Amino acid sequence: MAKKTLYAFRAENGIWRNELSEKIGIDEMTLKQIEDDAEVPSDIAEKVIAAYDLAEDYFTVDPKDKRYKPRNSFKYFLKVTIVWKFLISLVFAVVMLPTEMVSMFGSGENPIFDILETICKALIVAFSGVYLTAYIVKKTVYGKQITKYDYIYPYLPAQITLCLTIVVKLAPKILQQKTDNPIMIIAIGIAVGLISLIIQCILTAKLLDSRVEENEKKRRKTVKILSVLAIISSAIYALFYISTSMVANERVSPLSLATLCLEIIFTILVSFGILIGEKRFPKLNKIWFTVLPLTAMLLPTFITVIGQLF
């Protein structure tokens, strides 16, 4: 039995009765009679759903329950992810404000502000996935299959785009410009940052979409591809960082080397958890989906802070 009437549909969307009658091909009198009933005939419901691109269960869901199932889950996840990334960027701007103020009006560098900024940004990223999934669960019919990857969503896409930071160092050399040209470095940094954010949004939406995929083979294939890309990207970044330092006769600090190694190791461990651990060792899911990705996001920051202090 339908839970939502045609009258409720028209009221919610601001549609006149004559407009709806023309759209679905029935006269206004018949439409009025249907609106007075608590149940919408299945043939009429199908016409309205097709005409206005509604969810298939639009007239069978309790109107008090605002959650719905998007017709195109990937497009929905992409829109949500873009807004999510935008909000994170705004929060970052607020967090960075004290450091910028000190830089502009202070009497010198203050490492405390830099350290606090680094820690806050790492915590925001690490826990941002929880708020992303909470919103999706609240607004849609998706449940446990989404929330299980809370800490994976902000981690895996970021690791895949890690090698893009190579461009910031490589581009000036390709353009045969001085690497200390501030305008060029800023322009390249902004461009690379925007490209990285766009790719991260697409990858996050794809990762979310894979979680609601009913076909297990397709779901696992998507996650496998993303995991392999993350490992490759981390390895490329580490190799490039070390090789460019050697060419420039710069010493790679033990802390930097440890951070690079840990990033690769944890990317492999996280990938193992979501590809093999989830299926073979389900009792350890808290380790696969919470402990490992959180550690992977926060431990390098902890090492960086130690390096800044000592």
ABEGO torsion letter per residue (X at the ends): XBABBAAAAAAAAGBBAAAAAAAAGBBAAAAAAAAABABBBAAAAAAAAAAAGBBAAAAABBAABABBBBABAAAAAAAAAAAAAAAAAAAAAAAAAAAAAAAAABAEBBAAAAAAAAAAAAAAAAAAAAAAAAAAAAABABBAAAAAAAAAAAAAAAAAAAAAAAAAAAAAAAAGBBAABAAAAAAAAAAAAAAAAAAAAAAAAAAAAAAABABAAAAAAAAAAAAAAAAAAAAAAAAAAAAAAAAAGBBBBAAAAAAAAAAAAAAAAAAAAAAAAAAABAAAAAAAAAAAAAAAAAAAAAAAAAAAAX
